[in-house]
């Protein structure tokens, strides 16, 4: 297997499952996105799934009742034309070869392409891959290193992937020729999300950078001393063999990123991914039915945890783009003609109402694993941050309403004063006319009227000035 050293004492891999998960967020309306996906007739909406979680948790995605669901799962049709359209080999049995500069090469198959779309405008694209070797059984080192290189979207110059595509029939050769085609993960993602108006891939750059990795292996026996701990470290972090674990990683029982479910079953969770190692015992379950449980229950639990994390991150990201002063916000609101603060507060409240839950299963080891996933993904910390953002939004709304009311009061006061001035002038002029008509003691009507108006204006200026001085002093405090 390339430059890797095969060891005769390495355990044999009986089963493997590898999902590369790419999170993204989109601007387009959620309902419009799912309508577009289903109208393409290229993705199958998976409406049912026999998981081991609570029914209401299963129905969050796997239900036809839109009131219950917060998202949907789609699987790309296993059709040669559809697969080729998206840049995949025509059949899932066809192999691809990944060449890594100054490293090994890796042969694998793409077993499926899956996608989760959520009402929070967050989605996940899943590549299910299986590593193979024609000469012998693929070993665990090969799988771990292969996952490390496959996840790296941003290193296209050092990592090249090709597959052979059947070409036209060659009469001289008497058979069809095969053409080497470069496989581009970035183009596949672009083809899938082309109509979604993607906002972010949660990376430093605007393009996909790294996938999260969900990987599980079942071995024929327990690995040799310290190798189990090293495998768990590299699988959950999706690291290659040059990343060496610290001595603390070898204390499995006291590592908060590792959960030992049974004598022969270990899970490791990190921000980069999730890894699972089991080894065969007298019970044949782990070598047979276990993979089905992984593909139904365990990957679903992980996706639900990831959804919480990335939905919260995306809400925080969008809130951070809001204007940072009330004055700028009011300008923004007038320009966009919507009350954006109420809109975000509503989104946060409905997210907590529909998407936040702590209990997923009555099965003890599954419940423990979900707790570990949530703790490692820092869901509680993100929710606390969201609480602070709700308070900040509420304060901004109150400040905006206070400012609007203050401006209204000032407008009313100004209008009242103007009305009072006009009324005084009119009344004063009428008074002068009455004086002239009734033959009161001689008086210059124009001078009297001017004096009356000036007196009123003086009172008005004194009142306005006092109010302005009071306001300035209040602001200085």
ZAKOLLO-283539 format. One record per residue (C-alpha): residue number from 1; residue in one letter; x, y, z; chain. Coordinates in nm, 4 decimals, decimal comma, always signed. Example, Ala and Ser with C-alpha at 12.3 -4.5 7.8 and 13.67 -1.06 7.14 Angstrom:
2
<1 A <+1,2300 -0,4500 +0,7800> A>
<2 S <+1,3670 -0,1060 +0,7140> A>
//
This chain:
477
<1 X <+0,0000 +0,0000 +0,0000> A>
<2 X <+0,2314 +0,2689 -0,1234> A>
<3 X <+0,5052 +0,3599 +0,1201> A>
<4 X <+0,3289 +0,2354 +0,4320> A>
<5 X <+0,4908 -0,0449 +0,6263> A>
<6 X <+0,2628 -0,3427 +0,6722> A>
<7 X <+0,3080 -0,5195 +0,9992> A>
<8 X <+0,2208 -0,8839 +1,0379> A>
<9 X <+0,0853 -0,8198 +1,3881> A>
<10 X <-0,1585 -0,5500 +1,2775> A>
<11 X <-0,5225 -0,6527 +1,3228> A>
<12 X <-0,7268 -0,7212 +1,0121> A>
<13 X <-1,0074 -0,4789 +0,9177> A>
<14 X <-1,3384 -0,6654 +0,8973> A>
<15 X <-1,5593 -0,3617 +0,8328> A>
<16 X <-1,5136 +0,0092 +0,7708> A>
<17 X <-1,7403 +0,3111 +0,7373> A>
<18 X <-1,6116 +0,6559 +0,6370> A>
<19 X <-1,8204 +0,9702 +0,5976> A>
<20 X <-1,6633 +1,3019 +0,5004> A>
<21 X <-1,9008 +1,5754 +0,6098> A>
<22 X <-1,8894 +1,9283 +0,4681> A>
<23 X <-2,0954 +2,1923 +0,6550> A>
<24 X <-2,2254 +2,5011 +0,4758> A>
<25 X <-2,4857 +2,7757 +0,5164> A>
<26 X <-2,7024 +2,9236 +0,2439> A>
<27 X <-2,8982 +3,2471 +0,1932> A>
<28 X <-3,1791 +3,1170 -0,0263> A>
<29 X <-3,5132 +3,0417 +0,1386> A>
<30 X <-3,5210 +2,6909 +0,2877> A>
<31 X <-3,8483 +2,5933 +0,1181> A>
<32 X <-3,7202 +2,7117 -0,2190> A>
<33 X <-3,4040 +2,5040 -0,1764> A>
<34 X <-3,5872 +2,1790 -0,1015> A>
<35 X <-3,8323 +2,2459 -0,3869> A>
<36 X <-3,5375 +2,2835 -0,6234> A>
<37 X <-3,3712 +1,9642 -0,4972> A>
<38 X <-3,6872 +1,7587 -0,5382> A>
<39 X <-3,7743 +1,9123 -0,8753> A>
<40 X <-3,4361 +1,7993 -1,0143> A>
<41 X <-3,5406 +1,4313 -0,9821> A>
<42 X <-3,1769 +1,3529 -0,8995> A>
<43 X <-3,2031 +1,3207 -0,5219> A>
<44 X <-3,4164 +1,0783 -0,3248> A>
<45 X <-3,5884 +1,2284 -0,0211> A>
<46 X <-3,5384 +0,9743 +0,2572> A>
<47 X <-3,8659 +0,9963 +0,4469> A>
<48 X <-3,8203 +0,6946 +0,6721> A>
<49 X <-3,5286 +0,5617 +0,8746> A>
<50 X <-3,5309 +0,2864 +1,1344> A>
<51 X <-3,3180 +0,4505 +1,4014> A>
<52 X <-3,2930 +0,3657 +1,7708> A>
<53 X <-3,3622 +0,7214 +1,8905> A>
<54 X <-3,6910 +0,8544 +2,0268> A>
<55 X <-3,9673 +0,8786 +1,7666> A>
<56 X <-3,9975 +1,2567 +1,7975> A>
<57 X <-3,6207 +1,2908 +1,7499> A>
<58 X <-3,6319 +1,0648 +1,4441> A>
<59 X <-3,9194 +1,2720 +1,3056> A>
<60 X <-3,7083 +1,5876 +1,3134> A>
<61 X <-3,5738 +1,4739 +0,9754> A>
<62 X <-3,7428 +1,1473 +0,8791> A>
<63 X <-4,1080 +1,2431 +0,8547> A>
<64 X <-4,3494 +1,3740 +0,5917> A>
<65 X <-4,5157 +1,5984 +0,8509> A>
<66 X <-4,3619 +1,9413 +0,7932> A>
<67 X <-4,4755 +2,0626 +1,1351> A>
<68 X <-4,2524 +1,8027 +1,3010> A>
<69 X <-3,9459 +1,8292 +1,0787> A>
<70 X <-3,6591 +2,0755 +1,1020> A>
<71 X <-3,4812 +1,9353 +0,7964> A>
<72 X <-3,4626 +1,6691 +0,5291> A>
<73 X <-3,2149 +1,4064 +0,4153> A>
<74 X <-3,1471 +1,3369 +0,0481> A>
<75 X <-2,9463 +1,0641 -0,1240> A>
<76 X <-2,8095 +1,1088 -0,4750> A>
<77 X <-2,9694 +0,8574 -0,7093> A>
<78 X <-2,7470 +0,5623 -0,7985> A>
<79 X <-2,7902 +0,6351 -1,1685> A>
<80 X <-2,4920 +0,6530 -1,4039> A>
<81 X <-2,6058 +0,9715 -1,5806> A>
<82 X <-2,6829 +1,1481 -1,2529> A>
<83 X <-2,3520 +1,0455 -1,0972> A>
<84 X <-2,1567 +1,1588 -1,4046> A>
<85 X <-2,3411 +1,4921 -1,4080> A>
<86 X <-2,2109 +1,5695 -1,0614> A>
<87 X <-1,8557 +1,4559 -1,1451> A>
<88 X <-1,8649 +1,1057 -0,9930> A>
<89 X <-1,7715 +0,7721 -1,1537> A>
<90 X <-2,0797 +0,6244 -1,3234> A>
<91 X <-2,0962 +0,3310 -1,0788> A>
<92 X <-2,0235 +0,3097 -0,7100> A>
<93 X <-1,8217 -0,0074 -0,7732> A>
<94 X <-1,5666 +0,1862 -0,9803> A>
<95 X <-1,2460 +0,2760 -0,8001> A>
<96 X <-1,0651 +0,6080 -0,7715> A>
<97 X <-0,6975 +0,6600 -0,6980> A>
<98 X <-0,5677 +0,9420 -0,4817> A>
<99 X <-0,2038 +1,0449 -0,5324> A>
<100 X <-0,0439 +1,2415 -0,2521> A>
<101 X <+0,2796 +1,4285 -0,3127> A>
<102 X <+0,5705 +1,2729 -0,1166> A>
<103 X <+0,3356 +1,0159 +0,0321> A>
<104 X <+0,1375 +0,7044 -0,0509> A>
<105 X <-0,1435 +0,6588 -0,2984> A>
<106 X <-0,4872 +0,5425 -0,1921> A>
<107 X <-0,7562 +0,3498 -0,3773> A>
<108 X <-1,1196 +0,3929 -0,2773> A>
<109 X <-1,4818 +0,3878 -0,3930> A>
<110 X <-1,7527 +0,6478 -0,3447> A>
<111 X <-2,0404 +0,4446 -0,2095> A>
<112 X <-2,2941 +0,7266 -0,1809> A>
<113 X <-2,3511 +1,1016 -0,1767> A>
<114 X <-2,5912 +1,2299 +0,0871> A>
<115 X <-2,7164 +1,5694 +0,1915> A>
<116 X <-2,8978 +1,7143 +0,4939> A>
<117 X <-3,0793 +2,0469 +0,4574> A>
<118 X <-3,2176 +2,2266 +0,7652> A>
<119 X <-3,4669 +2,5098 +0,8122> A>
<120 X <-3,1924 +2,7071 +0,9897> A>
<121 X <-3,0303 +2,7518 +0,6442> A>
<122 X <-2,7507 +2,5116 +0,7391> A>
<123 X <-2,6695 +2,2010 +0,5374> A>
<124 X <-2,4249 +1,9100 +0,5229> A>
<125 X <-2,2874 +1,7224 +0,2218> A>
<126 X <-2,1676 +1,3675 +0,2955> A>
<127 X <-1,9218 +1,1637 +0,0906> A>
<128 X <-1,9363 +0,7970 +0,1909> A>
<129 X <-1,6090 +0,6345 +0,0835> A>
<130 X <-1,4596 +0,2879 +0,1196> A>
<131 X <-1,0879 +0,2191 +0,0911> A>
<132 X <-0,9870 -0,0908 -0,1041> A>
<133 X <-0,6761 -0,2821 -0,2041> A>
<134 X <-0,6749 -0,5451 -0,4765> A>
<135 X <-0,3772 -0,7381 -0,3400> A>
<136 X <-0,4782 -0,7732 +0,0238> A>
<137 X <-0,7158 -0,6484 +0,2881> A>
<138 X <-0,6810 -0,2768 +0,3479> A>
<139 X <-0,5251 -0,2038 +0,6895> A>
<140 X <-0,6278 +0,0495 +0,9510> A>
<141 X <-0,3233 +0,2744 +0,8972> A>
<142 X <-0,4138 +0,3050 +0,5312> A>
<143 X <-0,7722 +0,4026 +0,6168> A>
<144 X <-0,6738 +0,6645 +0,8759> A>
<145 X <-0,4123 +0,8281 +0,6518> A>
<146 X <-0,6439 +0,8100 +0,3510> A>
<147 X <-0,9200 +0,9892 +0,5428> A>
<148 X <-0,6744 +1,2631 +0,6425> A>
<149 X <-0,5828 +1,3375 +0,2809> A>
<150 X <-0,9316 +1,3015 +0,1341> A>
<151 X <-1,0788 +1,5578 +0,3771> A>
<152 X <-0,8381 +1,8324 +0,2621> A>
<153 X <-1,0180 +2,0290 -0,0072> A>
<154 X <-0,7739 +2,3197 +0,0072> A>
<155 X <-0,4628 +2,1174 -0,0899> A>
<156 X <-0,5466 +2,0402 -0,4517> A>
<157 X <-0,1876 +2,0994 -0,5686> A>
<158 X <-0,0503 +1,8236 -0,3461> A>
<159 X <-0,3429 +1,5821 -0,3747> A>
<160 X <-0,4701 +1,4560 -0,7097> A>
<161 X <-0,7537 +1,2076 -0,7570> A>
<162 X <-0,8282 +1,0239 -1,0825> A>
<163 X <-1,0599 +0,7539 -1,2103> A>
<164 X <-1,0943 +0,5762 -1,5446> A>
<165 X <-1,3955 +0,6601 -1,7561> A>
<166 X <-1,5083 +0,4313 -2,0348> A>
<167 X <-1,4596 +0,5970 -2,3722> A>
<168 X <-1,5470 +0,5114 -2,7305> A>
<169 X <-1,4992 +0,1692 -2,8871> A>
<170 X <-1,1596 +0,1248 -3,0541> A>
<171 X <-1,1860 -0,0992 -3,3613> A>
<172 X <-0,8118 -0,1689 -3,3722> A>
<173 X <-0,7999 -0,2776 -3,0102> A>
<174 X <-1,1342 -0,4507 -3,0351> A>
<175 X <-1,2539 -0,2917 -2,7119> A>
<176 X <-1,3480 +0,0403 -2,5581> A>
<177 X <-1,0714 +0,2741 -2,4476> A>
<178 X <-1,0609 +0,4206 -2,0985> A>
<179 X <-0,9872 +0,7859 -2,0330> A>
<180 X <-0,8277 +0,9098 -1,7112> A>
<181 X <-1,0515 +1,1757 -1,5548> A>
<182 X <-0,9539 +1,4053 -1,2697> A>
<183 X <-1,1912 +1,3910 -0,9764> A>
<184 X <-1,2643 +1,7271 -0,8118> A>
<185 X <-1,4408 +1,7365 -0,4772> A>
<186 X <-1,4719 +2,1150 -0,5050> A>
<187 X <-1,6548 +2,0922 -0,8381> A>
<188 X <-1,8905 +1,8281 -0,7006> A>
<189 X <-1,9793 +2,0557 -0,4075> A>
<190 X <-2,0219 +2,3483 -0,6463> A>
<191 X <-2,2524 +2,1404 -0,8692> A>
<192 X <-2,4638 +2,0401 -0,5692> A>
<193 X <-2,4920 +2,3863 -0,4111> A>
<194 X <-2,5026 +2,5909 -0,7314> A>
<195 X <-2,8611 +2,7097 -0,6740> A>
<196 X <-2,8426 +2,7482 -0,2953> A>
<197 X <-2,6680 +3,0885 -0,2795> A>
<198 X <-2,4087 +2,9573 -0,0330> A>
<199 X <-2,3092 +3,2133 +0,2296> A>
<200 X <-2,0237 +3,0281 +0,3998> A>
<201 X <-1,8460 +2,6941 +0,4365> A>
<202 X <-1,7396 +2,7972 +0,7904> A>
<203 X <-1,3778 +2,8372 +0,6826> A>
<204 X <-1,1237 +3,1170 +0,6602> A>
<205 X <-1,1702 +3,1148 +0,2853> A>
<206 X <-1,4897 +3,1313 +0,0799> A>
<207 X <-1,4363 +2,7821 -0,0595> A>
<208 X <-1,4502 +2,4405 +0,1151> A>
<209 X <-1,1335 +2,3760 +0,3157> A>
<210 X <-1,1657 +2,0631 +0,5302> A>
<211 X <-1,4329 +1,8025 +0,5928> A>
<212 X <-1,5328 +1,6615 +0,9275> A>
<213 X <-1,4721 +1,2866 +0,9380> A>
<214 X <-1,6983 +1,0181 +1,0815> A>
<215 X <-1,5025 +0,6918 +1,0641> A>
<216 X <-1,5473 +0,3482 +1,2146> A>
<217 X <-1,3548 +0,0229 +1,1847> A>
<218 X <-1,4212 -0,3253 +1,3152> A>
<219 X <-1,1036 -0,5291 +1,3670> A>
<220 X <-1,0563 -0,9013 +1,4002> A>
<221 X <-0,8767 -0,8569 +1,7335> A>
<222 X <-0,7656 -0,5906 +1,9805> A>
<223 X <-0,4690 -0,3790 +1,8605> A>
<224 X <-0,1347 -0,4153 +2,0317> A>
<225 X <-0,0419 -0,2088 +2,3382> A>
<226 X <-0,0777 +0,1715 +2,2943> A>
<227 X <-0,1894 +0,1359 +1,9319> A>
<228 X <-0,5593 +0,1419 +2,0239> A>
<229 X <-0,5131 +0,4793 +2,1946> A>
<230 X <-0,3113 +0,6155 +1,9018> A>
<231 X <-0,5691 +0,4996 +1,6487> A>
<232 X <-0,8494 +0,6613 +1,8506> A>
<233 X <-0,6535 +0,9870 +1,8702> A>
<234 X <-0,5888 +1,0036 +1,4967> A>
<235 X <-0,9344 +0,8820 +1,3928> A>
<236 X <-1,1310 +1,1368 +1,5943> A>
<237 X <-0,8952 +1,4207 +1,4941> A>
<238 X <-0,8576 +1,2822 +1,1382> A>
<239 X <-0,4772 +1,3077 +1,1563> A>
<240 X <-0,2124 +1,1279 +0,9541> A>
<241 X <+0,0603 +0,9157 +1,1140> A>
<242 X <+0,3092 +1,2060 +1,1530> A>
<243 X <+0,0843 +1,3629 +1,4186> A>
<244 X <+0,1981 +1,2006 +1,7404> A>
<245 X <-0,0354 +1,1914 +2,0443> A>
<246 X <+0,0713 +1,3319 +2,3799> A>
<247 X <+0,1213 +1,0900 +2,6746> A>
<248 X <-0,2173 +1,2025 +2,8134> A>
<249 X <-0,3916 +1,0451 +2,5145> A>
<250 X <-0,2907 +0,6975 +2,6338> A>
<251 X <-0,5088 +0,7236 +2,9429> A>
<252 X <-0,8324 +0,6063 +2,7809> A>
<253 X <-1,0347 +0,5796 +3,1011> A>
<254 X <-0,9743 +0,9444 +3,2015> A>
<255 X <-0,9926 +1,1126 +2,8625> A>
<256 X <-1,3052 +1,3288 +2,8222> A>
<257 X <-1,2917 +1,2798 +2,4429> A>
<258 X <-1,3130 +0,8994 +2,4688> A>
<259 X <-1,6053 +0,6796 +2,5647> A>
<260 X <-1,5643 +0,3063 +2,6189> A>
<261 X <-1,9112 +0,1643 +2,5638> A>
<262 X <-1,8262 -0,2042 +2,6024> A>
<263 X <-1,5192 -0,4185 +2,6473> A>
<264 X <-1,4590 -0,4111 +2,2720> A>
<265 X <-1,6141 -0,0784 +2,1654> A>
<266 X <-1,4491 +0,2643 +2,1864> A>
<267 X <-1,5613 +0,6053 +2,0648> A>
<268 X <-1,3588 +0,9245 +2,0331> A>
<269 X <-1,5106 +1,2677 +1,9653> A>
<270 X <-1,3425 +1,5968 +1,8746> A>
<271 X <-1,4202 +1,9201 +1,6902> A>
<272 X <-1,2594 +1,7684 +1,3795> A>
<273 X <-1,4582 +1,4471 +1,3715> A>
<274 X <-1,5621 +1,1259 +1,5411> A>
<275 X <-1,3898 +0,7875 +1,5453> A>
<276 X <-1,5037 +0,4413 +1,6494> A>
<277 X <-1,3041 +0,1228 +1,6974> A>
<278 X <-1,4559 -0,2128 +1,7751> A>
<279 X <-1,2958 -0,5542 +1,7642> A>
<280 X <-1,4528 -0,8912 +1,7125> A>
<281 X <-1,5416 -1,1205 +2,0018> A>
<282 X <-1,7398 -1,4431 +2,0208> A>
<283 X <-2,0498 -1,2349 +1,9452> A>
<284 X <-2,0650 -1,1768 +1,5675> A>
<285 X <-2,2750 -0,8567 +1,6019> A>
<286 X <-1,9872 -0,6122 +1,5444> A>
<287 X <-1,8789 -0,7946 +1,2287> A>
<288 X <-2,2306 -0,8088 +1,0830> A>
<289 X <-2,5277 -0,5970 +1,2004> A>
<290 X <-2,3294 -0,3170 +1,3642> A>
<291 X <-2,2559 -0,1301 +1,0397> A>
<292 X <-2,6299 -0,0945 +0,9763> A>
<293 X <-2,6728 +0,0722 +1,3171> A>
<294 X <-2,3853 +0,3072 +1,2397> A>
<295 X <-2,5463 +0,4149 +0,9126> A>
<296 X <-2,8879 +0,4733 +1,0684> A>
<297 X <-2,8603 +0,5763 +1,4328> A>
<298 X <-2,5045 +0,6900 +1,5050> A>
<299 X <-2,4400 +0,9082 +1,2005> A>
<300 X <-2,7830 +1,0667 +1,2554> A>
<301 X <-2,7001 +1,1491 +1,6175> A>
<302 X <-2,3753 +1,3077 +1,5025> A>
<303 X <-2,5507 +1,5134 +1,2327> A>
<304 X <-2,8032 +1,6418 +1,4887> A>
<305 X <-2,5169 +1,7521 +1,7136> A>
<306 X <-2,3350 +1,9164 +1,4221> A>
<307 X <-2,6538 +2,0927 +1,3189> A>
<308 X <-2,6856 +2,2546 +1,6601> A>
<309 X <-2,3263 +2,3741 +1,6491> A>
<310 X <-2,3265 +2,5152 +1,2983> A>
<311 X <-2,6760 +2,6655 +1,3216> A>
<312 X <-2,5658 +2,8556 +1,6332> A>
<313 X <-2,2414 +2,9622 +1,4659> A>
<314 X <-2,4313 +3,0844 +1,1617> A>
<315 X <-2,6794 +3,2833 +1,3724> A>
<316 X <-2,3872 +3,4465 +1,5564> A>
<317 X <-2,2163 +3,5194 +1,2256> A>
<318 X <-2,5259 +3,6905 +1,0859> A>
<319 X <-2,5859 +3,8913 +1,4039> A>
<320 X <-2,2237 +4,0127 +1,3956> A>
<321 X <-2,2949 +4,1706 +1,0552> A>
<322 X <-2,5640 +4,4022 +1,1979> A>
<323 X <-2,4857 +4,7748 +1,2323> A>
<324 X <-2,3064 +4,8571 +1,5570> A>
<325 X <-2,5001 +5,1750 +1,6450> A>
<326 X <-2,8700 +5,2569 +1,6724> A>
<327 X <-2,8276 +5,5376 +1,4203> A>
<328 X <-2,6718 +5,3044 +1,1624> A>
<329 X <-2,9297 +5,0384 +1,2381> A>
<330 X <-3,2195 +5,2762 +1,1716> A>
<331 X <-3,0621 +5,3647 +0,8359> A>
<332 X <-3,0211 +4,9928 +0,7621> A>
<333 X <-3,3818 +4,9218 +0,8557> A>
<334 X <-3,5161 +5,2002 +0,6329> A>
<335 X <-3,3027 +5,0805 +0,3417> A>
<336 X <-3,4082 +4,7132 +0,3704> A>
<337 X <-3,7654 +4,7899 +0,4827> A>
<338 X <-3,7743 +4,5213 +0,7508> A>
<339 X <-3,7393 +4,5028 +1,1280> A>
<340 X <-3,4239 +4,2919 +1,1315> A>
<341 X <-3,3854 +4,2870 +1,5110> A>
<342 X <-3,7272 +4,1296 +1,5642> A>
<343 X <-3,6503 +3,8880 +1,2811> A>
<344 X <-3,3309 +3,7622 +1,4462> A>
<345 X <-3,4857 +3,7396 +1,7906> A>
<346 X <-3,7667 +3,5339 +1,6397> A>
<347 X <-3,5139 +3,3017 +1,4697> A>
<348 X <-3,3283 +3,2483 +1,7971> A>
<349 X <-3,6449 +3,1765 +1,9935> A>
<350 X <-3,7739 +2,9301 +1,7339> A>
<351 X <-3,4332 +2,7605 +1,7121> A>
<352 X <-3,4368 +2,6974 +2,0872> A>
<353 X <-3,7980 +2,5845 +2,0683> A>
<354 X <-3,7566 +2,3406 +1,7756> A>
<355 X <-3,3918 +2,2373 +1,7622> A>
<356 X <-3,2605 +2,2256 +2,1190> A>
<357 X <-3,3034 +1,8974 +2,3063> A>
<358 X <-3,0872 +1,6946 +2,5445> A>
<359 X <-3,2407 +1,3477 +2,5384> A>
<360 X <-3,2269 +1,1355 +2,2235> A>
<361 X <-3,2506 +0,7713 +2,3305> A>
<362 X <-3,3519 +0,5325 +2,6073> A>
<363 X <-3,0437 +0,3214 +2,5306> A>
<364 X <-2,7815 +0,4147 +2,7892> A>
<365 X <-2,4651 +0,3964 +2,5775> A>
<366 X <-2,6268 +0,5953 +2,2932> A>
<367 X <-2,7448 +0,8628 +2,5377> A>
<368 X <-2,3902 +0,8843 +2,6810> A>
<369 X <-2,2420 +0,9197 +2,3350> A>
<370 X <-2,4823 +1,2009 +2,2439> A>
<371 X <-2,3900 +1,3807 +2,5682> A>
<372 X <-2,0223 +1,3514 +2,4728> A>
<373 X <-2,0924 +1,4816 +2,1216> A>
<374 X <-2,2762 +1,7856 +2,2620> A>
<375 X <-2,0082 +1,8553 +2,5235> A>
<376 X <-1,7229 +1,8250 +2,2733> A>
<377 X <-1,9005 +2,0434 +2,0167> A>
<378 X <-1,9470 +2,3039 +2,2925> A>
<379 X <-2,3221 +2,3333 +2,2416> A>
<380 X <-2,3905 +2,4661 +2,5929> A>
<381 X <-2,1285 +2,7419 +2,5532> A>
<382 X <-2,2740 +2,8417 +2,2175> A>
<383 X <-2,6243 +2,8480 +2,3652> A>
<384 X <-2,5007 +3,0719 +2,6496> A>
<385 X <-2,3502 +3,3060 +2,3923> A>
<386 X <-2,6834 +3,3043 +2,2141> A>
<387 X <-2,8580 +3,4009 +2,5396> A>
<388 X <-2,6250 +3,7016 +2,5620> A>
<389 X <-2,7046 +3,7902 +2,2023> A>
<390 X <-3,0792 +3,7684 +2,2768> A>
<391 X <-3,0288 +4,0130 +2,5656> A>
<392 X <-2,8244 +4,2430 +2,3413> A>
<393 X <-3,0894 +4,2293 +2,0684> A>
<394 X <-3,3620 +4,3012 +2,3246> A>
<395 X <-3,1645 +4,6013 +2,4537> A>
<396 X <-3,1159 +4,7295 +2,0987> A>
<397 X <-3,4881 +4,6929 +2,0300> A>
<398 X <-3,5713 +4,8845 +2,3511> A>
<399 X <-3,3164 +5,1553 +2,2666> A>
<400 X <-3,4557 +5,1835 +1,9139> A>
<401 X <-3,8136 +5,2077 +2,0451> A>
<402 X <-3,7068 +5,4670 +2,3051> A>
<403 X <-3,5301 +5,6710 +2,0376> A>
<404 X <-3,8323 +5,6467 +1,8077> A>
<405 X <-4,0640 +5,7571 +2,0912> A>
<406 X <-3,8261 +6,0413 +2,1856> A>
<407 X <-3,8135 +6,1581 +1,8258> A>
<408 X <-4,1942 +6,1415 +1,8097> A>
<409 X <-4,2281 +6,3435 +2,1324> A>
<410 X <-3,9822 +6,6027 +2,0032> A>
<411 X <-4,1736 +6,6233 +1,6757> A>
<412 X <-4,5043 +6,6691 +1,8592> A>
<413 X <-4,3489 +6,9309 +2,0884> A>
<414 X <-4,2006 +7,1176 +1,7927> A>
<415 X <-4,5289 +7,1037 +1,6047> A>
<416 X <-4,7136 +7,2266 +1,9141> A>
<417 X <-4,4773 +7,5204 +1,9534> A>
<418 X <-4,5124 +7,6146 +1,5893> A>
<419 X <-4,8890 +7,5916 +1,6236> A>
<420 X <-4,8703 +7,8039 +1,9398> A>
<421 X <-4,6624 +8,0696 +1,7628> A>
<422 X <-4,9041 +8,0855 +1,4730> A>
<423 X <-5,2027 +8,0926 +1,7107> A>
<424 X <-5,0429 +8,3717 +1,9149> A>
<425 X <-4,9721 +8,5788 +1,6057> A>
<426 X <-5,3260 +8,5344 +1,4785> A>
<427 X <-5,4782 +8,6034 +1,8228> A>
<428 X <-5,2516 +8,9047 +1,8737> A>
<429 X <-5,3489 +9,0500 +1,5414> A>
<430 X <-5,7187 +8,9992 +1,6223> A>
<431 X <-5,6631 +9,1748 +1,9602> A>
<432 X <-5,5083 +9,4737 +1,7862> A>
<433 X <-5,8047 +9,4977 +1,5488> A>
<434 X <-6,0491 +9,4872 +1,8437> A>
<435 X <-5,8558 +9,7666 +2,0202> A>
<436 X <-5,8685 +9,9817 +1,7094> A>
<437 X <-6,2396 +9,9095 +1,6528> A>
<438 X <-6,3506 +9,9830 +2,0124> A>
<439 X <-6,1573 +10,3143 +2,0233> A>
<440 X <-5,9472 +10,2254 +2,3277> A>
<441 X <-5,6829 +10,4792 +2,4366> A>
<442 X <-5,4668 +10,5679 +2,1363> A>
<443 X <-5,2095 +10,2980 +2,0583> A>
<444 X <-4,9856 +10,2200 +1,7632> A>
<445 X <-5,1343 +9,8867 +1,6502> A>
<446 X <-4,8263 +9,7809 +1,4557> A>
<447 X <-4,5925 +9,8530 +1,7469> A>
<448 X <-4,8213 +9,6727 +1,9909> A>
<449 X <-4,8437 +9,3679 +1,7672> A>
<450 X <-4,4657 +9,3579 +1,7174> A>
<451 X <-4,4057 +9,3829 +2,0940> A>
<452 X <-4,6500 +9,1001 +2,1560> A>
<453 X <-4,4814 +8,8705 +1,9034> A>
<454 X <-4,1303 +8,9539 +2,0278> A>
<455 X <-4,2342 +8,8791 +2,3871> A>
<456 X <-4,3654 +8,5394 +2,2886> A>
<457 X <-4,0559 +8,4607 +2,0802> A>
<458 X <-3,8333 +8,5578 +2,3745> A>
<459 X <-4,0189 +8,3172 +2,6016> A>
<460 X <-3,9935 +8,0458 +2,3317> A>
<461 X <-3,6152 +8,0945 +2,2887> A>
<462 X <-3,5558 +8,0880 +2,6671> A>
<463 X <-3,7561 +7,7651 +2,6967> A>
<464 X <-3,5815 +7,6014 +2,4006> A>
<465 X <-3,2357 +7,7058 +2,5208> A>
<466 X <-3,2965 +7,5735 +2,8701> A>
<467 X <-3,4129 +7,2437 +2,7263> A>
<468 X <-3,1012 +7,2205 +2,5033> A>
<469 X <-2,8653 +7,2945 +2,7968> A>
<470 X <-3,0391 +7,0264 +3,0058> A>
<471 X <-3,0030 +6,7725 +2,7223> A>
<472 X <-2,6295 +6,8501 +2,6770> A>
<473 X <-2,5622 +6,8120 +3,0479> A>
<474 X <-2,7531 +6,4819 +3,0543> A>
<475 X <-2,5488 +6,3456 +2,7604> A>
<476 X <-2,2199 +6,4556 +2,9237> A>
<477 X <-2,3089 +6,2490 +3,2304> A>
//
